[in-house]
Amino acid sequence: MRGPLRITIAGAGYVGVVTGLVFARHGHHVTFVDLDASRLEALSAGRVPIHEPGLPDLLTEVRANIAVSSNLKDSVSASDFTFLCVGTPSSADGTMDLGQVRAAATEVGRGVKAGHVVVVKSTVIPGTTEGVVIPALEAGGRKAGRDFEVACNPEFLREGAAVRDALAPDRIVVGGSPKAANAVLALYSWTDSPKLVVAPGTAEMIKFAANTFLATRVALSNEIANLCTRTGVDWVDVARGIGFDARIGPQFLRAGVGFGGYCFPKDVMALAALGRSLSAPSLIAEAVVGNNQVQYREALRLLGEEVGEVKGKRVALLGLAFKADTDDVRETRAYPLWRDLTAAGAHVVCHDPIAGPAFLRVAPGARVVKSVGEALAGADAALFQTEWEEYKALEPARFVREMARPIVIDGRRTFDSSALRRAGVRYRAIGLG
Ligand code: UGA
């Protein structure tokens, strides 16, 4: 690899921050650019703007190699590479809103100099790099492939495990011309993970296919788990049984209240919308979206079986983040659970080890308490939505001691059912017959 390179990261969200810090760790000079000044202030003060295990230490380690800027064009002009890491949210009709990508690419196009490499890391619908990003870049007057290079390099890291995933990626996918792809691959020379060079549209589709496959596994697991609940079977045993089949494998078979987060819901919806727009309906993707929108109700059904009418009952809702080890509440299943319980007249007392403040921004009327004890005290039932270690470590006797009625509804298969039942808890879980 050449010596240290200058890299601009456009968009200091989960993907941008983690990607940038990993490049900085490998000796490059990284400048983060974002419209949100508070994110930049945090980074330059040595604070990470998101909760992600290992990220504060990584930032401390590489601080000398990073800078921040609010001027994308100037930062690009002074860089060798620009990574587009801006958001691609859903529009109201489920299609992907490429507004941030288009705006950032236009600004980058004003700053690119000869030899610059622009890399699309945001998750974008197939065809975006060539059909949207390159025209926006070229509006600045320079030509892709002649004056500068463009590649697509999707990211596969998971929130909550982002640093681990980014430091040891399971594959590097690059879409672009051989020249563009080689330039990007040189940035990853430190890892011996498999590297795949394809056309930009293929790289974009690989990302969509991966997330849709994974989301489909989760949705199908949930659907079969719901049958297990009704047929006296334990889905955990079934998942173990099918997971030994090398064609199926053991991962992403955890049943629960459904998937949340920034990626699965919007990416599956965008794939379904793409199918509709191409007159090739994605019936499976549509079904996964529909299945996931109602799966949380399975936890409410179990709750209803145990406590009857929830009106006037006190329900502890434990876990507000969409998964453990993150403070991200985007598309968290805690939201519809809280909303429906509240609408049905329950007194919902919410808790999360770290995502409480973020949840209050999406559910301003929620009652969020600071400790598990406060949530459990006097509750008629406890519903677990996030599989936090703090919850797994709860001593079963506490439910009996502290709650009005020791009823636990496990939305993520967080607990050992026999330990809770031995302690006298009425324990119900998704997929546990
Ligand atoms: C997902 C993908 O796993 C990453 O590879 C991808 O890079 C990322 O989206 C993205 O596109 O940016 P993430 O959303 O961070 O990562 O988290 P996951 O661990 O995949 O979990 C997603 C949701 O599925 C969570 O709500 C989780 O609780 C749920 N899930 C996951 C299950 O319900 N069961 C499982 O077995 C696995």
Boltz pocket constraint, residues with backbone or C-beta under 6 A from the ligand:
constraints:
  - pocket:
      binder: B
      contacts: [[A, 123], [A, 155], [A, 156], [A, 157], [A, 158], [A, 159], [A, 160], [A, 211], [A, 214], [A, 218], [A, 251], [A, 252], [A, 253], [A, 254], [A, 255], [A, 256], [A, 258], [A, 259], [A, 260], [A, 261], [A, 262], [A, 263], [A, 264], [A, 322], [A, 323]]
      max_distance: 6.0
